[in-house]
Each structure stands twice: as structure tokens, then as C-alpha cells.
């Protein structure tokens, strides 16, 4: 196969990629604070969220001797809240215990030796999944620790979200439903949000 033929095959693969695909997603979010901020506002429901830092392919540094993790997107906001955004296409990669490990690994990364436990920041571990791994046909699943008798929040400021990438309710015109559509969309021209379509178009339709 010639170099030109290899290039043609690559372009054909790229044409079929969606933001749900890891390679495209990482490029779209790299150095794109506005896109990450828009997405996290919708996913968390925190409408005044203002990002101050956004990294892709972030290696956690302090898991010496433990299983390593590379975060798809790691972001911080103006209030010190930390966000781990993960794309999980394989169902086995979106288990509750994997989410637990990601969340606990963030805690290890964010608290230094002898530092007071109260300095642990609020964290959101967010998995966008290819399929409805929770099986309840909801757009999102939000988890936090609570007292099993009173339902009062435990108050540890740790939150885990699963976003159902297979959600498709034609009667739902919420921003979350539109964002899920955009993550699974091949054509930038058919995306709802300009931040998504402009970033996807940059990598899919320009040299």
C-alpha cells in the first residue's frame, strides 16, 4: 500500500469517528478550556462552573506501587473542585469499582503528606459510557454516599456520575440529551453545540 493509500484509509477512519471515540475526544479537549467547561457545566448541572485548568491524558503521579491511571480529561475550577472525565466504550471498563478506584486515586493525588484531611477538594468522577451500563434508560446516574436510614448525605464531597451514551429519548430536549447526541455524532454539521461542532470540524474536516 502506498503512502497516499494509507492516508486515504486514515481519512476514512477519521470521517467515521465521534467524540465518543478516545482518539478524537482527546484531541478535541486538548487546550480547549471552553469546550471542557461547557461539557462539565451540563454534566454536573453547575451552571456557574468556571474552569481554571484543563489537561488531557493526565498521569496520576503518586500511585507508587499501585495500578496506574491516565485520566482522559482532568480539570479544576475556580472553587478548587476537581473533575475526572472518562470515555468508556467497553462495558467492562465502566464498573462501579473502577469508578471507585478512579475517585480514590484522585484523593491520593490531591492530598500531600501531613496535610489535613479537610483539605481534600470536592471531586467529580464522570464516566461517559457507550451503552447504558446501569440499565434504567436514564440519561445520567448520579451517586454520592448517604446514610442508609435517614438518606442524609455523608458529606465527603465525592461524587460519581455515569452518563448514558446510548440515551435517545426524542421527547427530551434538555441540554444533557443534546450533549449525549453530540458525543455520538459523526458529522460536525449535525451537532447541537457550537463548541463541539467547531472542535470536531477542526480535526475531521481541515488539513
C-alpha positions as CSV (number, residue, x, y, z in Angstrom):
1,X,0.0,0.0,0.0
2,X,1.4,3.4,-0.9
3,X,1.7,6.4,1.4
4,X,-1.2,8.0,-0.4
5,X,-3.4,4.9,0.1
6,X,-2.5,4.7,3.8
7,X,-3.5,8.4,4.1
8,X,-6.8,7.8,2.4
9,X,-7.6,4.9,4.7
10,X,-6.8,7.1,7.7
11,X,-9.1,9.8,6.4
12,X,-11.9,7.3,6.0
13,X,-11.4,6.2,9.6
14,X,-11.4,9.7,10.8
15,X,-14.5,10.5,8.9
16,X,-16.4,7.9,11.0
17,X,-15.0,9.0,14.4
18,X,-17.2,10.6,17.0
19,X,-16.3,12.5,20.1
20,X,-17.2,9.2,21.9
21,X,-14.0,7.7,20.3
22,X,-11.0,8.2,22.6
23,X,-8.5,9.5,19.9
24,X,-10.8,12.2,18.7
25,X,-12.1,13.1,22.1
26,X,-8.6,13.7,23.5
27,X,-7.7,15.9,20.6
28,X,-10.9,17.9,20.8
29,X,-10.5,18.6,24.5
30,X,-6.7,19.3,24.4
31,X,-6.1,23.0,25.2
32,X,-9.8,23.7,24.8
33,X,-11.0,25.1,28.1
34,X,-14.3,26.5,26.7
35,X,-15.3,23.1,25.4
36,X,-14.4,21.3,28.7
37,X,-16.2,24.0,30.7
38,X,-19.4,23.7,28.6
39,X,-19.4,20.0,28.8
40,X,-18.8,19.9,32.6
41,X,-21.5,22.5,33.3
42,X,-24.1,20.4,31.5
43,X,-22.9,17.1,33.0
44,X,-22.8,18.3,36.6
45,X,-25.6,20.9,36.5
46,X,-23.3,23.5,37.9
47,X,-24.2,26.4,35.6
48,X,-21.7,28.9,37.0
49,X,-18.7,26.5,36.8
50,X,-15.6,28.3,35.7
51,X,-12.6,26.2,34.7
52,X,-9.1,27.3,35.5
53,X,-7.2,24.3,34.3
54,X,-7.8,21.5,31.8
55,X,-5.5,18.6,30.8
56,X,-5.8,15.5,28.7
57,X,-4.0,12.3,29.2
58,X,-3.1,13.2,32.7
59,X,-0.9,10.7,34.5
60,X,-1.5,10.5,38.3
61,X,1.9,10.8,39.9
62,X,1.5,9.4,43.4
63,X,0.2,5.8,42.9
64,X,3.7,4.3,43.6
65,X,3.4,0.5,43.6
66,X,-0.3,0.6,42.7
67,X,-2.2,0.3,39.4
68,X,-1.5,3.4,37.3
69,X,-4.2,5.6,35.8
70,X,-4.1,8.1,33.0
71,X,-7.1,10.4,33.1
72,X,-8.8,11.3,29.8
73,X,-9.6,14.8,31.0
74,X,-8.5,16.3,34.3
75,X,-9.9,19.7,35.1
76,X,-10.0,22.2,38.0
77,X,-12.5,25.0,38.6
78,X,-12.3,28.4,40.3
79,X,-13.6,26.9,43.6
80,X,-10.9,24.2,43.6
81,X,-13.3,21.4,42.6
82,X,-11.6,18.6,40.6
83,X,-13.1,16.7,37.6
84,X,-12.1,13.4,36.0
85,X,-13.9,12.9,32.7
86,X,-13.6,9.5,31.2
87,X,-14.8,8.0,28.0
88,X,-15.7,4.2,28.4
89,X,-16.8,2.4,25.3
90,X,-16.4,-1.1,26.7
91,X,-19.0,-2.0,29.4
92,X,-16.3,-3.8,31.5
93,X,-14.4,-0.5,31.7
94,X,-17.3,1.2,33.4
95,X,-17.8,-0.9,36.5
96,X,-18.7,0.7,39.9
97,X,-15.3,-0.5,41.3
98,X,-13.4,1.1,38.5
99,X,-15.2,4.4,39.3
100,X,-14.4,3.9,43.0
101,X,-10.7,3.4,42.1
102,X,-10.5,6.5,39.9
103,X,-12.1,8.6,42.7
104,X,-9.8,7.2,45.4
105,X,-6.8,7.7,43.2
106,X,-7.8,11.4,42.8
107,X,-7.8,11.7,46.6
108,X,-4.3,10.2,46.7
109,X,-3.1,12.7,44.1
110,X,-4.7,15.7,45.8
111,X,-3.6,15.4,49.4
112,X,0.1,15.7,50.3
113,X,1.9,14.1,53.3
114,X,0.8,15.5,56.7
115,X,-1.8,17.7,55.0
116,X,-5.2,17.9,56.9
117,X,-7.9,15.6,55.5
118,X,-10.3,18.6,55.4
119,X,-8.2,20.0,52.6
120,X,-9.4,17.3,50.3
121,X,-11.2,19.0,47.4
122,X,-14.6,18.2,46.1
123,X,-14.2,15.7,43.2
124,X,-16.4,14.5,40.4
125,X,-15.5,11.3,38.6
126,X,-17.6,11.2,35.4
127,X,-17.8,8.2,33.0
128,X,-19.4,8.7,29.6
129,X,-20.3,5.2,28.5
130,X,-21.1,3.8,25.1
131,X,-24.0,1.8,26.4
132,X,-26.5,2.1,29.3
133,X,-24.4,0.2,31.8
134,X,-26.9,0.9,34.6
135,X,-29.8,-0.5,32.6
136,X,-32.5,2.0,33.6
137,X,-32.7,4.0,30.4
138,X,-31.8,7.3,32.1
139,X,-29.6,9.9,30.7
140,X,-27.4,10.1,33.8
141,X,-26.8,8.4,37.1
142,X,-25.6,10.4,40.0
143,X,-24.0,8.8,43.1
144,X,-22.9,10.1,46.5
145,X,-22.6,8.5,49.9
146,X,-25.7,8.7,52.1
147,X,-26.9,7.5,55.5
148,X,-29.0,4.4,54.6
149,X,-31.5,5.1,57.4
150,X,-32.0,8.9,57.1
151,X,-30.8,9.5,53.5
152,X,-28.7,12.3,54.7
153,X,-25.6,13.0,52.7
154,X,-22.4,11.7,54.2
155,X,-20.7,15.0,53.3
156,X,-17.4,13.7,51.9
157,X,-17.8,15.8,48.7
158,X,-17.1,12.8,46.5
159,X,-19.4,12.4,43.5
160,X,-19.6,9.8,40.8
161,X,-21.6,10.2,37.6
162,X,-22.4,7.7,34.8
163,X,-23.6,9.3,31.6
164,X,-25.5,7.0,29.3
165,X,-24.2,7.5,25.7
166,X,-27.0,5.3,24.4
167,X,-29.7,7.6,25.7
168,X,-32.1,8.5,22.9
169,X,-35.4,10.0,24.0
170,X,-36.9,12.1,21.2
171,X,-39.1,13.9,23.7
172,X,-36.1,15.1,25.7
173,X,-34.8,18.4,24.5
174,X,-32.6,19.1,27.5
175,X,-29.0,20.2,27.1
176,X,-27.9,16.9,28.6
177,X,-29.8,14.9,25.9
178,X,-28.4,17.2,23.2
179,X,-24.8,16.8,24.5
180,X,-25.2,13.0,24.6
181,X,-26.3,13.2,20.9
182,X,-23.2,15.3,20.1
183,X,-20.9,12.8,21.7
184,X,-22.3,10.1,19.4
185,X,-22.5,12.2,16.3
186,X,-20.3,11.6,13.2
187,X,-20.9,14.8,11.4
188,X,-20.0,18.2,13.0
189,X,-22.8,19.9,11.0
190,X,-25.4,17.8,12.9
191,X,-24.1,18.7,16.4
192,X,-26.1,21.0,18.6
193,X,-23.4,22.8,20.4
194,X,-21.0,25.1,18.6
195,X,-18.1,24.3,21.0
196,X,-18.5,20.6,20.0
197,X,-19.0,21.1,16.3
198,X,-16.2,23.6,15.8
199,X,-13.7,21.4,17.6
200,X,-14.8,18.3,15.8
201,X,-14.7,20.1,12.4
202,X,-11.1,21.3,13.1
203,X,-9.8,17.7,13.4
204,X,-12.2,16.0,10.9
205,X,-12.5,18.5,8.1
206,X,-9.4,20.6,7.8
207,X,-5.8,19.7,6.9
